[in-house]
Amino acid sequence: MGVPKYRINLTQEERNILKKISQKDTAKQSMVRRARIILMSDEGLLNQEIAAKLDIMDCVITKWTKVGMKNRLTLSKRGCRI
């Protein structure tokens, strides 16, 4: 329990874009949360650790890491679709 089902290995470019999104004051809260989930997963944190830090359920983390892996993060200069 708590072990990442989907392991994310971001490129440096993806990491930089997600960091910018997670720190942006004008970004949608849902987008910021997704970016933080994926960044923390990339850092090797367990789902339970991420859930505790972000005050969300494990299933939310599994959902967004799965989406991130399946779509491989559609990143662009205009933003990020996770």
N, C-alpha and C positions, 0 to 999 in steps of 0.2 A: 504494500500500500504506500502511495506517495512517490513511487519510483516513476520517472518519466516514461510513458508509453511510446512517445514520439520524440526522438532526440534531434535537436536542432543544432546545426553547425553553420553559423552565419559567416558570410564574408566580411571583411573589414568595411566595405562600402555599405552593406546591409546594416551592420551594427551602427555605423555613423548616422545613417538615415533614421533608424529607430530611436537612437538616443536623442536626436533633434526633435522628433515627434513627441517623445515622452517628456521633454522639458518645455515644450511650447505651451504658452499660456492660452493661445487661441485655438488649440486643437480640441476636437470633441473628446469628452471624458472617456467614451468607449474606445476610441482609437488610442488614447494614451494608455489605458489599461491593457489593451492587446499588445502594444509595443513593449510595455514593461514585462508582461508575461513571457513574451518571446525572448527578450533580453535576459531575463533571469534564468530561463530554461537553457539558453545558450551558455550561460555562466556555470551550468551544472547543478543548480539548485534543484532539490527534490520538489515534487508537486506540493507536498505538505508545507514546506518552507515558503514557497511562493504564495500559497493560499493564506498562510499566517501573516505574511508581510503585506499582502494586498487586501486582506479581509474578504476573501471570496472562497467559493467551494472548489474542491479538486477537479470536479467535472468540467468547470469552466476552463481550467488550465489545459486539461486534455483536449477539449474542443478546439482551442485556439492554437495549440501546438500542432494538432492534426491538420487544421486548415493551413497553417504556415508551411508545413511540410508538403501537403498536397499541392498547393498553389505556388510553392517556393517563393512566397512573398513578392507580389507584383509591385516592385518599387519603381518610382519615377521621380523626376525633378519636381513634379507638381504635388507629390505626396506619396502616400503608401496605402495600398489596399491590402489588408491582412485577412 
